[in-house]
């Protein structure tokens, strides 16, 4: 059976197995196989003869922090927007986010492809036609290494313009801050905001 070896490998599976079976000293084995003693010691310690996987044990982004990656994942799952729409919406909060880093992040979490609509499920009724400026706002919890955060998301039903912010708390104060930033970011007039009865947006006594 063919062997797949690392490009810089100086041993084969047969030599590695022979090293692991041998009772000879490291110096003797190194001389016998023309190897460095450190290489002999490495393969003697191992219980296998194939090359170990390279790279970090836990795959993570070199561009995004754990908090930013959690935000990207929550935003994608919550909005189900296409890649470019996610990029456009998230770059306001994560300026260094690129299309490639976003795509790799979605791939790592198994959400790079949007779910297909199952044929046996009843088709969802489309939203009524609304004039541009009708925003739907929702809040999703995001779990990170630092604890629980809150992702505020606003999406225009007509233009699909999306705006997101990650907040430490979900209170009326942070909700007001989010709304003010939304109004400043949207390049046209907002005439309606739907919040699914979010208590943070309610004008309570």
Steps between C-alpha positions, in 0.01 A plus 500: 500500500635847415639723771416867538798670660574856601705685239800530733479146641833313530343167602248254358233300683728194497792688660271653763360158587853356522603781738200430723577125512874534555667484844817666373614839627405826331859549385514155340165541323594847377822366354326196348230701319700818438271711718526766767464361855209738563313346206562151638382607846185656353393183318593273791257692723210469256263205474426562129704534180301758302573874505318694769270778376668838469367831626316600817299242693195727509422666167418868544519823308821702485295809411197483731490486878288231667239767577488623141478145367206426733330816374545395136355154569201635694429764233506244217277251685260772606460683170581228240632775276733421205877535544535847345205637696651366824832661409340837426304496828782379724781721366351797684565316827807297390689733258785252440259226388565391140295284268752214519531509881119505529468205261764298691324574830166377363672189361658417839158507661323308222273787395666614177200375300152626575249222573283401207126520533364148550241402240275322750460808718229753426643802325528807719282787402713790376492830684263760368653766281620784720659829400872519574567596861303223675742346751466181702714503815584201715745398773694173516721366779862429405716265708872582502803405708441817701137414574160599364460798266200636309487545123261775384397453136292725274401399145299702249228273359519657156862602434649227728728766648632341821657661805644320804662587831635281782404627846597397852139533621151504350340795676296803401821706508686272256186469287478880473871516410447238232205688351698826491792328322255333260341832403846649442617202290196461272534724192122552469202576723371232740122515524417179693677283758370156598656354816293185576387661826858525630472642852828688449330717238175552691410834657415362845410710807 
